[in-house]
Structures are given as structure tokens and as C-alpha cells.
Amino acid sequence: MTLLERYLRSEVKVMLKNNIRLLAIGDTGALPEKVRAILRDTIEKTAGNTAMTLILALNYGSHAEILGAVRTLIDEALQGKILASDVTLERFAGYLSTKGIPDPDLLIRTSGEYRLSNFLLWQMAYTEFYFT
């Protein structure tokens, strides 16, 4: 976590200078409060930037992401807010942590591994893969 904290502190000026917006996906609530505060601050400072978006996957796993989306949909259905017929692919994707972010076109996997390792499983449906 110290590495993340140092990175955020040192790179916020670079992000602002280069018009880079920072986002984070994953269960950031489990991060130490000090790191969450710096992360929130950096995300807020860069929110208006438009040239590029940098997305950090922190404490992220696709299984947890998909399960969280399903639980939210079930809760909404039990509260009478939605019907089963209201659940579409697009609506479901809107409950994922990557809502509003385009699905990846290309995944370059380094390290010699030939697997996704629980990373963006829903979002990778039509992604091209390159393993090196």
C-alpha cells in the first residue's frame, strides 16, 4: 500500500499536466483509510480531465464484481423496483464497477501466463488476446 500511496502522491501533478483522469475499480473500501483518502483526492482532482483515463484495479476480482451486481439486482427486484424482464445485458453491465467504461478491445497478458486470472471476465467477451 505504501507503493500505491507514493505513486498517487507523486503522479497527480503529471496526471493534471497531461489531462489524465484517474478511476479505480474493485473493493477500495477494504484499503487502509489513508490510502483511500489519497485515492479519493486524486480521483476528484482529475475528474475533469479528458485526454486519457487511467483505471487502477485495486482489490478487484471479477467473481466478486459479478456477484455484487447480481445481489444488487436481486435486492431491487425484491423491493419491487425492477422485474425479471427488466434485466438485460446492458442493464446488468450498468451494475458492474466498469459501468460507463468501454470494454477492452485488446488484452496483452505478460508473464507467460495463459489465463485471465479473474480479471474483467464479463467485459472480455469480445476482446482480442495477446499472450507474451
C-alpha positions in Angstrom: 0.0 0.0 0.0 2.9 2.3 0.5 3.8 2.0 -3.2 0.3 3.0 -4.2 0.3 5.9 -1.8 3.7 7.1 -3.1 2.5 6.7 -6.7 -0.6 8.7 -6.2 1.2 11.5 -4.4 4.0 11.7 -7.0 1.9 11.3 -10.2 -1.1 13.6 -9.5 0.7 16.6 -11.0 1.7 14.5 -14.1 -2.0 13.4 -14.5 -3.2 17.0 -14.2 -0.5 18.3 -16.6 -1.3 15.6 -19.2 -5.1 15.8 -18.8 -5.4 12.2 -17.4 -8.4 11.2 -15.4 -7.9 8.6 -12.7 -10.6 6.0 -11.9 -10.4 2.9 -9.6 -12.4 -0.4 -9.8 -12.6 -3.0 -7.1 -13.3 -3.1 -3.4 -11.4 0.1 -2.5 -13.4 0.2 0.8 -11.1 -2.5 2.1 -8.0 -0.4 1.6 -6.4 1.4 4.5 -8.2 4.8 5.2 -5.0 6.8 4.5 -4.7 5.2 1.0 -8.5 5.6 0.3 -8.3 9.3 1.2 -5.4 9.9 -1.2 -7.1 7.8 -3.9 -10.4 9.8 -3.5 -8.5 13.1 -3.6 -6.6 12.1 -6.8 -9.8 10.9 -8.4 -11.6 14.2 -7.5 -8.7 16.4 -8.7 -8.5 14.6 -12.1 -12.3 14.1 -12.6 -12.5 16.9 -15.3 -9.6 15.6 -17.3 -10.5 14.3 -20.8 -7.4 13.3 -22.8 -7.0 9.8 -21.3 -8.4 7.7 -18.5 -6.2 5.6 -16.2 -8.1 2.9 -14.4 -6.5 1.2 -11.4 -7.9 -2.3 -10.4 -7.4 -2.3 -6.7 -8.6 -5.3 -4.6 -10.5 -6.3 -7.7 -11.9 -9.7 -8.8 -14.5 -10.4 -11.4 -16.3 -13.1 -9.4 -16.9 -10.6 -6.6 -17.9 -7.9 -9.1 -20.4 -10.1 -10.9 -21.8 -11.4 -7.6 -22.2 -7.8 -6.3 -24.1 -6.9 -9.5 -26.4 -10.0 -9.1 -27.1 -9.2 -5.4 -28.0 -5.6 -6.3 -30.4 -6.7 -9.0 -32.0 -9.2 -6.6 -32.4 -6.5 -3.9 -34.0 -4.2 -6.4 -36.3 -6.9 -7.6 -37.3 -7.8 -4.0 -38.1 -4.1 -3.4 -40.3 -4.1 -6.5 -38.1 -1.6 -8.3 -37.5 -3.9 -11.3 -39.0 -7.0 -12.8 -37.0 -10.0 -14.1 -37.9 -8.9 -17.6 -36.1 -5.6 -16.9 -32.8 -7.4 -16.6 -31.0 -7.0 -19.9 -27.3 -7.4 -20.8 -27.0 -3.6 -20.9 -28.7 -3.1 -17.5 -26.6 -5.8 -15.9 -23.4 -4.2 -17.2 -24.6 -1.0 -15.6 -24.2 -2.7 -12.2 -20.6 -3.6 -12.7 -17.7 -1.4 -11.5 -16.8 -0.7 -15.1 -20.1 1.0 -16.0 -19.6 3.8 -18.4 -16.1 2.5 -19.4 -15.8 0.8 -22.8 -14.9 -2.9 -22.8 -11.3 -3.6 -23.7 -10.5 -4.2 -27.4 -7.2 -5.9 -26.6 -5.7 -7.7 -23.6 -1.9 -8.1 -23.6 -1.0 -10.7 -20.9 2.6 -10.7 -19.9 4.4 -13.1 -17.6 3.9 -16.2 -19.7 0.5 -17.0 -18.2 -2.3 -18.1 -20.5 -5.3 -17.2 -18.3 -7.4 -14.2 -17.3 -6.9 -14.7 -13.6 -10.4 -13.5 -12.6 -9.8 -10.2 -14.4 -12.7 -8.4 -16.3 -14.4 -11.7 -17.1 -17.7 -10.1 -18.2 -16.0 -7.3 -20.1 -13.6 -9.5 -22.0 -16.3 -11.3 -24.0 -15.2 -9.8 -27.4 -11.7 -8.8 -26.5 -8.7 -10.0 -28.6 -5.9 -11.6 -26.5 -2.2 -11.5 -26.9 0.0 -13.6 -24.7 3.7 -12.9 -24.4 
